[in-house]
Amino acid sequence: GLKDIEGISYLEEMEGVEHNYAYFPILIDKEKYGISRDKVYDRLKEHNIYGRRYFYPLISDFEPYNKLESSAKDNLPVAVEKADEVLCLPLYDGLGEENIDKIVSILKKSEK
């Protein structure tokens, strides 16, 4: 249901890799999708759907790391970008097609 939503991407199945399916991370490209990951997070919460902003905040934002020169955001452009884009959608036994459809529907309505 997510594959045709511009600005949302996710990891494709990889041959030879066995996943544990503990998380379902998506990446939200604010420019292409029209709104930020945080807005999507809030919209899902309005419908009692709780995602997880993964890698948020970055460990480099915490003491004692935030005082290190190597932790400056300019030194971590990829980590900062991905931390602002990634959202783990709910994934659990018993999630059910109805809930999956609801999540997809909200994501489709959230576009631009």
C-alpha positions as CSV (number, residue, x, y, z in Angstrom):
1,G,0.0,0.0,0.0
2,L,2.9,2.4,0.5
3,K,4.9,1.7,-2.7
4,D,3.1,4.4,-4.8
5,I,3.2,7.2,-2.2
6,E,5.7,9.7,-3.4
7,G,8.1,10.7,-0.7
8,I,7.8,7.5,1.4
9,S,10.3,4.8,1.0
10,Y,11.1,1.6,2.9
11,L,13.6,-1.2,2.8
12,E,12.8,-3.8,0.1
13,E,13.2,-7.5,0.7
14,M,16.8,-8.6,0.1
15,E,17.6,-12.0,-1.2
16,G,19.4,-14.2,1.3
17,V,18.5,-12.0,4.3
18,E,16.1,-13.3,6.9
19,H,14.4,-10.5,8.8
20,N,12.9,-10.7,12.3
21,Y,10.3,-8.0,11.4
22,A,10.7,-6.3,14.8
23,Y,10.3,-2.9,13.1
24,F,8.8,-1.5,9.9
25,P,10.8,1.7,9.3
26,I,9.8,4.1,6.6
27,L,11.7,7.2,5.4
28,I,9.7,10.3,4.8
29,D,11.2,12.8,2.4
30,K,9.6,16.1,3.5
31,E,10.2,17.8,0.1
32,K,8.6,15.0,-1.9
33,Y,5.9,14.0,0.5
34,G,4.9,17.5,1.5
35,I,5.1,17.3,5.3
36,S,7.7,16.2,7.8
37,R,8.1,13.0,9.6
38,D,7.1,14.7,12.8
39,K,3.8,15.9,11.3
40,V,3.1,12.3,10.1
41,Y,4.0,11.0,13.6
42,D,1.5,13.5,15.1
43,R,-1.3,12.7,12.6
44,L,-0.9,9.0,13.3
45,K,-1.1,9.7,17.1
46,E,-4.4,11.6,16.5
47,H,-5.8,8.2,15.3
48,N,-4.2,6.3,18.3
49,I,-1.5,4.9,16.1
50,Y,1.9,5.1,17.7
51,G,5.0,5.0,15.6
52,R,8.5,5.5,16.8
53,R,10.9,8.2,15.7
54,Y,13.9,5.9,15.3
55,F,17.4,7.3,16.0
56,Y,15.7,10.3,17.5
57,P,17.3,12.1,19.1
58,L,20.7,11.2,17.9
59,I,23.1,10.0,20.6
60,S,25.4,12.9,19.6
61,D,22.8,15.2,21.1
62,F,23.3,13.8,24.6
63,E,25.9,14.4,27.3
64,P,28.9,13.8,27.1
65,Y,28.9,13.4,23.3
66,N,27.3,16.7,22.5
67,K,30.4,18.6,23.6
68,L,32.6,16.6,21.2
69,E,33.7,18.4,18.0
70,S,32.9,15.2,16.1
71,S,29.3,15.4,17.3
72,A,28.6,18.7,15.5
73,K,25.6,18.3,13.2
74,D,27.8,19.5,10.3
75,N,30.0,16.5,10.8
76,L,27.0,14.1,10.7
77,P,24.9,15.1,7.7
78,V,23.7,11.6,6.8
79,A,22.8,10.7,10.4
80,V,21.0,14.0,10.9
81,E,19.1,13.6,7.7
82,K,18.0,10.0,8.3
83,A,17.1,10.7,12.0
84,D,14.7,13.4,10.7
85,E,13.2,11.1,8.1
86,V,12.8,7.7,9.7
87,L,9.6,6.6,11.4
88,C,8.9,3.0,12.5
89,L,5.3,2.0,11.9
90,P,3.5,-0.3,14.3
91,L,4.3,-4.0,13.6
92,Y,3.1,-6.7,15.9
93,D,1.4,-10.0,15.8
94,G,-2.3,-9.4,15.5
95,L,-2.0,-6.0,13.9
96,G,-4.5,-7.1,11.3
97,E,-5.4,-6.0,7.8
98,E,-8.0,-3.4,9.1
99,N,-5.3,-1.6,11.1
100,I,-2.8,-1.9,8.2
101,D,-5.3,-0.4,5.8
102,K,-6.0,2.4,8.3
103,I,-2.3,3.3,8.6
104,V,-1.9,3.3,4.8
105,S,-5.1,5.4,4.4
106,I,-3.7,8.0,6.9
107,L,-0.4,8.1,5.1
108,K,-2.1,8.6,1.7
109,K,-4.3,11.4,3.1
110,S,-1.3,13.1,4.7
111,E,0.3,13.7,1.3
112,K,0.6,17.3,0.4
